[in-house]
Each structure stands twice: as C-alpha cells, then as structure tokens.
C-alpha cells in the first residue's frame, strides 16, 4: 500500500532530519568538473570517482583540453572505473559538444544537458540542482530503493515515476536536501540487503498525521 502524500512527506523529512548536513560526496570545483564527475559516477562509487578525477582534471581542466585528447588517453585516467572505455568516449564527445554548441559552458536546462553525450535525466538533474541551484530531483539507486522499501511509490515504479512522486510530495526547496539525505540514508541504513530502517521508529510515527 503506497503511503498518503502526508505520510510520504513525513518519512522523507525524517530521513532529512537524520542527515541534515548531507552534501554532495563527489569532488568538483566548477560546473565542468561537476558534470564530468557525475557522468563518471554511473555504476561505480563516488569514492572511486574521487580517486580518479584529480589526475583527470589535472590533465584536462577544461572542455577544450578534454576535446583535444584521445579517447585512449582519457581512458588511462579512469581505467579503474566501471565502463571506463564508454565513459572516455562520452567525455570526449561531451567536451566537443560543449565547445561547438555552448561556447564551452555547461548549459543549465534539462533539455540542453540531456543533448550532451553520456548525459541522462539523473545526471542532468544533479547538475541543475547541485551546480546551478535549479530545483530538480535526481533518482539514483539509493533513492529508488528507499522509496520502494518505504512504500513512497509502488514496487514497480520507474525512476521517472519515483522522481515525479517525490516532487509531488515535497516543495521544490526541499528536493535537493531530500536527494542528498537519501543517498546517505541508503548507504548507512537502508541497505539493499538487511536494511536497518526498523532501528529508526520515528520514520513510521504517523500518530500526528
């Protein structure tokens, strides 16, 4: 049974309360580095990405530098990450597109971001919300698992359905905080196996709702 809107909001707000200072765990210094780091984070951990990006950003600090590099050279810097060859191809193409279509700047709209090679809806939402402060809600594996485990959405819900449900439950100014807190909650408590959510009864205290 999917929770009511009020109860779903209560669960998410309690998760935010558990991790009120949650911040992005990817290391970046500008919009280009954020975009690259989020692209690299697919099917790997943020910690692994953070180990790879210092040498990558040192070698290719700008779209111009990355666009001029070969896929093989880019791949050398990220070879310990999953799907690194595909990611190297996408990074080079994305850098070329930034130069050709956006004057070397990372665009701010979802449509423009998703036009870039290797950039899907989740990556676009992260760049919009974290990089530009534009309200958006990104759904990763942690967020999807938490929302299904806590009946915020149906077990069969797609990532887009999860995104729309959370955006309907929370006001826009809470979307980024919810995304960040749910990532930490998913890593520390709501594990794929043997989740420890029952240790936090406040999540289910619906007496006042």
C-alpha positions as CSV (number, residue, x, y, z in Angstrom):
1,X,0.0,0.0,0.0
2,X,1.5,3.3,-1.1
3,X,1.6,5.9,1.6
4,X,-0.5,9.0,1.5
5,X,1.1,12.2,0.5
6,X,1.3,13.5,4.1
7,X,2.8,10.2,5.3
8,X,5.3,10.0,2.5
9,X,6.5,13.5,3.2
10,X,6.9,12.6,6.9
11,X,9.1,9.7,6.0
12,X,11.3,11.8,3.7
13,X,11.5,14.7,6.2
14,X,12.6,12.3,8.9
15,X,15.3,11.0,6.6
16,X,16.4,14.6,6.0
17,X,16.5,15.1,9.8
18,X,18.8,12.2,10.2
19,X,21.3,13.7,7.7
20,X,20.6,17.5,7.8
21,X,24.1,18.4,6.6
22,X,24.4,16.0,3.8
23,X,26.5,17.4,1.0
24,X,27.5,16.0,-2.4
25,X,30.2,13.5,-2.0
26,X,31.7,14.0,-5.4
27,X,34.7,16.4,-5.5
28,X,34.5,19.2,-8.0
29,X,35.5,22.9,-8.3
30,X,33.3,24.1,-11.2
31,X,30.4,23.2,-13.4
32,X,32.5,21.3,-15.9
33,X,34.1,19.2,-13.2
34,X,30.7,18.5,-11.6
35,X,29.3,17.3,-15.0
36,X,32.3,15.1,-15.6
37,X,32.2,13.6,-12.1
38,X,28.5,12.8,-12.2
39,X,28.9,11.2,-15.6
40,X,31.7,9.0,-14.2
41,X,29.7,8.0,-11.2
42,X,27.3,5.8,-13.2
43,X,27.6,2.2,-11.9
44,X,30.5,3.0,-9.6
45,X,31.0,4.7,-6.2
46,X,31.6,8.3,-5.6
47,X,34.7,7.4,-3.6
48,X,36.2,5.6,-6.7
49,X,35.4,8.6,-8.9
50,X,37.1,10.9,-6.4
51,X,40.2,8.8,-6.7
52,X,40.2,9.1,-10.5
53,X,39.3,12.7,-11.0
54,X,42.4,14.5,-9.6
55,X,44.7,13.2,-12.4
56,X,41.9,13.5,-15.0
57,X,41.2,17.2,-14.1
58,X,44.9,18.0,-13.9
59,X,45.4,16.7,-17.4
60,X,42.1,18.1,-18.9
61,X,40.9,21.0,-16.8
62,X,38.7,22.5,-19.5
63,X,36.4,21.3,-22.2
64,X,39.0,22.4,-24.7
65,X,41.7,20.2,-23.2
66,X,39.4,17.2,-23.0
67,X,38.0,17.6,-26.5
68,X,41.6,17.7,-27.9
69,X,42.6,14.5,-26.0
70,X,42.3,11.0,-27.5
71,X,39.7,8.6,-26.0
72,X,42.6,6.3,-25.1
73,X,44.4,9.0,-23.1
74,X,41.2,9.9,-21.3
75,X,40.6,6.2,-20.5
76,X,44.0,5.9,-18.8
77,X,42.9,8.3,-16.1
78,X,39.7,6.4,-15.4
79,X,40.6,2.8,-16.1
80,X,39.7,1.7,-12.6
81,X,36.1,2.8,-13.0
82,X,33.3,0.6,-14.5
83,X,32.6,1.0,-18.2
84,X,35.7,3.3,-18.5
85,X,36.1,2.9,-22.2
86,X,32.5,4.0,-22.9
87,X,32.9,6.8,-20.4
88,X,36.0,8.1,-22.1
89,X,34.2,8.1,-25.4
90,X,31.3,10.1,-23.9
91,X,33.6,12.5,-22.1
92,X,35.4,13.4,-25.3
93,X,32.2,13.8,-27.3
94,X,30.6,15.8,-24.5
95,X,33.5,18.2,-24.3
96,X,33.3,18.7,-28.1
97,X,29.6,19.4,-27.9
98,X,30.2,22.0,-25.1
99,X,32.6,23.8,-27.4
100,X,30.6,23.6,-30.5
101,X,27.1,24.2,-29.1
102,X,27.5,26.0,-25.8
103,X,30.7,28.2,-26.1
104,X,32.5,25.9,-23.7
105,X,30.0,26.4,-20.9
106,X,27.9,23.8,-19.2
107,X,24.2,24.5,-20.0
108,X,21.6,24.9,-17.3
109,X,18.4,23.4,-18.8
110,X,17.5,19.8,-18.7
111,X,16.9,19.7,-22.5
112,X,20.3,21.1,-23.3
113,X,22.1,18.9,-20.7
114,X,20.4,15.8,-22.0
115,X,21.5,16.7,-25.5
116,X,25.1,16.0,-24.4
117,X,26.7,12.6,-24.9
118,X,26.5,10.4,-21.9
119,X,24.1,12.6,-20.0
120,X,20.8,11.2,-18.9
121,X,18.0,12.6,-16.8
122,X,19.6,11.8,-13.5
123,X,22.9,13.4,-14.4
124,X,21.0,16.5,-15.7
125,X,19.0,16.8,-12.5
126,X,22.2,16.6,-10.4
127,X,23.9,19.3,-12.4
128,X,20.9,21.5,-12.4
129,X,20.3,21.2,-8.6
130,X,23.8,21.0,-7.2
131,X,25.6,23.1,-9.8
132,X,23.0,25.8,-10.6
133,X,20.6,25.7,-7.7
134,X,17.7,25.0,-10.0
135,X,15.0,22.8,-8.3
136,X,15.3,19.3,-9.6
137,X,15.2,15.8,-8.0
138,X,17.7,13.2,-9.1
139,X,16.8,9.5,-8.7
140,X,19.7,7.1,-8.2
141,X,19.7,3.5,-7.0
142,X,19.6,4.6,-3.3
143,X,16.7,6.9,-3.8
144,X,14.7,4.3,-5.8
145,X,15.4,1.6,-3.3
146,X,14.4,3.8,-0.3
147,X,11.2,5.0,-2.0
148,X,10.1,1.4,-2.8
149,X,11.2,0.0,0.6
150,X,9.2,2.7,2.5
151,X,6.1,2.5,0.2
152,X,6.5,6.0,-1.1
153,X,6.0,4.5,-4.5
154,X,4.8,1.2,-5.9
155,X,7.4,-1.6,-6.1
156,X,7.0,-1.5,-9.9
157,X,7.6,2.3,-10.1
158,X,10.1,3.5,-12.7
159,X,12.8,6.1,-11.9
160,X,10.7,8.8,-13.6
161,X,7.7,7.8,-11.5
162,X,9.8,8.0,-8.3
163,X,11.0,11.4,-9.3
164,X,7.5,12.7,-10.0
165,X,6.2,11.3,-6.8
166,X,8.8,12.9,-4.6
167,X,8.4,16.2,-6.4
168,X,4.7,16.0,-5.7
169,X,5.2,15.1,-2.1
170,X,7.8,17.8,-1.2
171,X,8.0,21.5,-2.1
172,X,10.8,22.4,-4.6
173,X,13.0,23.9,-2.0
174,X,13.3,20.5,-0.2
175,X,14.2,18.4,-3.3
176,X,18.0,18.8,-3.1
177,X,18.1,18.2,0.6
178,X,16.0,15.1,0.2
179,X,18.2,13.8,-2.6
180,X,21.4,14.3,-0.6
181,X,20.0,12.8,2.7
182,X,18.5,9.8,0.9
183,X,21.9,9.0,-0.6
184,X,23.5,8.9,2.9
185,X,20.5,7.1,4.3
186,X,20.8,4.5,1.6
187,X,24.5,4.0,2.2
188,X,24.3,3.8,6.0
189,X,20.9,2.4,6.9
190,X,18.6,1.3,4.1
191,X,20.9,-1.2,2.6
192,X,20.0,-3.4,-0.4
193,X,20.4,-6.4,2.0
194,X,19.4,-6.4,5.6
195,X,18.2,-2.8,5.9
196,X,18.3,-1.3,9.4
197,X,15.4,1.1,9.0
198,X,13.5,-0.5,11.8
199,X,16.0,1.0,14.2
200,X,14.5,4.4,13.4
201,X,10.9,4.2,14.6
202,X,10.4,8.0,14.0
203,X,10.2,7.2,10.3
204,X,6.9,5.4,11.0
205,X,5.4,7.6,13.7
206,X,2.3,8.7,11.9
207,X,0.2,9.4,15.1
208,X,0.1,13.2,14.4
209,X,-0.8,12.7,10.7
